[in-house]
Amino acid sequence: MIFLTGDVHHMSMRGLDQIRHAGLGTEVRACRVYLEIANGHGLIPTLFFTGRCALEEDAAIADLLRDFQFELGGHTWDAYKNRWLLAISRRLMGLANGPRFWQRRDMSLTLQIFESRFGRRITAWRNHAYRQDRNTCALARNLGITHVSNLVGSADWQPRRVLPEVWELPINTPPDHESLGHGNLPRQYSIHGWVDQVTAQAEWQAAHGTPTVILAHPWCMWIEDRMAGFRRLCQLLKSHPSAMISAYGGNSGTA
């Protein structure tokens, strides 16, 4: 089973990739090409959006929800703009996402805006930069989130229940952002090498009964080669069944 995922950020975040490649559009607009390719190959992704995306590009997101099959997930409100607070919180309290009330507010705001703007109740969540602490999963449960995807690790990592009501689906293939670099970070793979590595792991995982969780950001795929590598990835994966993150343990039949 393939779980294709991507993270989508508001452009006012002004990340390094966004600044360097601002002439290419926005992360939300890159989703249109991404979803055309994924859906065209029978893949139904889960895309985790920041809450501020709904403020900045609500019409574009509404068009995506109308035109394509994908799951809308939450990716924090503003990708942790107040990083000084997080640094203090981690140092003094061992909490990566700030005090409990602060993390709850961040998650609640994100859920509320997507429900109010698009009528969608979010049940899948990934924190920006995979930041997770001892409060995250309990807060997710209390807010009606049933599936989180904040761990990155070994190819043989299986989904697991972290609470009776909450599944964790680890990213168990090489994440694209760290692997490809986009000219900003040391590059581990070329885009073709990354696609080969991800698909090889997916084949191994299928043979061993392990679901494959892939992180392929729409923006990263667009920056790399205008989605040519992503198109090849989807072509190679189209023979595998695919599901949204929140289907795990339920309708996907993977429990």
Secondary structure as UniProt FT lines:
FT   STRAND          2..8
FT   HELIX           11..13
FT   HELIX           16..20
FT   HELIX           22..24
FT   HELIX           27..40
FT   TURN            41..42
FT   STRAND          46..49
FT   HELIX           51..56
FT   HELIX           58..67
FT   STRAND          71..74
FT   HELIX           83..93
FT   TURN            96..97
FT   HELIX           100..118
FT   STRAND          124..125
FT   HELIX           128..130
FT   TURN            134..135
FT   HELIX           136..142
FT   TURN            143..144
FT   STRAND          147..148
FT   TURN            155..156
FT   STRAND          160..163
FT   TURN            164..165
FT   STRAND          166..168
FT   HELIX           176..180
FT   TURN            182..184
FT   HELIX           191..207
FT   TURN            208..209
FT   STRAND          212..215
FT   HELIX           218..225
FT   TURN            226..227
FT   HELIX           228..237
FT   TURN            238..239
FT   HELIX           245..247
FT   TURN            248..252
//
